Amino acid sequence: MTKLSTTFATLAVLLPVVLGQAAEWGQCGGIGWSGATTCVSGTVCTVLNPYYSQCLPGSASSTPPTTTTGGSTPTSTAPASTATGLNKLAQAAGKKYFGSATDNPELTDTAYVAILSETSEFGQITPGNSMKWDATEPSRGTFTFTNGDVVASLAEGNGQLLRGHNCVWYNQLPSWVSGGTFTAADLTDVITTHCGTVVGHYKGHIYSWDVVNEPFNDDGTWRTDVFYNTLGTSYVQIALEAARAADPNAKLYINDYNIESTGAKSNAMLALAKSLLAAGAPLDGIGLQCHFIVGQVPTSLQTVMQQFTALGLEVAITELDIRMTLPATDALLAQQETDYENVVKACMNVEGCVGITVWDWTDKYSWVPGTFSGQGAACPWDENFNIKPAYNGIAAALA
């Protein structure tokens, strides 16, 4: 039994299997779910998707089909709804999830973890750093999954979907990869071994993988990194095929930013997707990161999503945040609320947009201030875990 399997098995034992019946709007089944599978009187356990069944108002309780485990800012109150919580609203609207990224250092914050673990708000988790190449294979052939397993175990214990992030990326590479001198055959083996081992380690526990992350420059040209310089564009298909062989059931994505509006970069991604599908490569979806600036959300976001779904692919908003120049003002927060609402509406208007993930839910742990000087307040909750107007914008779009 793998270390991860042992961790999951331990969690399954520790979860209260004698919970009795799930409450109204509570989870009652789905892949990875090990809690209550019957509902309180007056509600019916309803399958919303293979990963989530929910106790919805009805005339009787029901058992779901058997599944296999696979700076502070002004605050406001979320609007009333028969389904409360962003993930519940998203699922009630037919999406698979509303989720959040997280990272291992913040998991020591118990108040933070308590909110992250509320499945009414978050039905999916993405590890920000602990599954990247430098974290999982620091030296060739030596793999470590300690931190990744922590995030995976948290999601599994909560009954939340997990997104793998990522297999192949030009950044956060150990020096043996980024500075290595490889033949085409050797680098092919490096990619195949890395993707196969990492994806295989989490087989059955991950809904989707960002197999290739950020392959393009903003002008639509390919990034010149060790992968492209050695293998040309073929490295993308090599990585996808290795991931598919390791976990045939995981959805395989290419993920990038600044592809959310029509232009050179989104056109390059569209051309890549078409060529991969024509070649029979195992590509299931495109991730649109959606790191935006207040007042600058692209109006062609929905159109771009539809271009990808027209190919038979699914799309997801994978890293959403909308930053502003500090200090936050009522006017900026109001515009941010509108911007979040418009982004989520775009996903709502595209059937093949399966879900939305914010790149952490609280300003306390946002990456923005450390990357963009003088900017921040990008998340739907402030640094004190208070709901911001942005939350209302998301909820309004999902309702």
Secondary structure, DSSP 8 states (H G I E B T S, - for coil): --HHHHHHHHHHHHS-TT--SB-TT-EEE-TT--S--SB-TTEEEEEEETTEEEEEE-SS---------------------SS-SHHHHHHHTT-SEEEEEE-GGGGG-HHHHHHHT-TTT-SEEEESSTTSHHHH-SBTTB---HHHHHHHHHHHHHT-EEEEEEEEESSS--HHHHT----HHHHHHHHHHHHHHHHHHTTTT-SEEEEEE--B-TTS-B--SHHHHHHTTHHHHHHHHHHHHH-TTSEEEEEESS-SSSSHHHHHHHHHHHHHHHTT----EEEE--EEETT---TTHHHHHHHHHTTT-EEEEEEEEEEEESS--HHHHHHHHHHHHHHHHHHHT-TTEEEEEES-SBGGG-SHHHHSTTEE--SSB-TTS-B-HHHHHHHHHH-
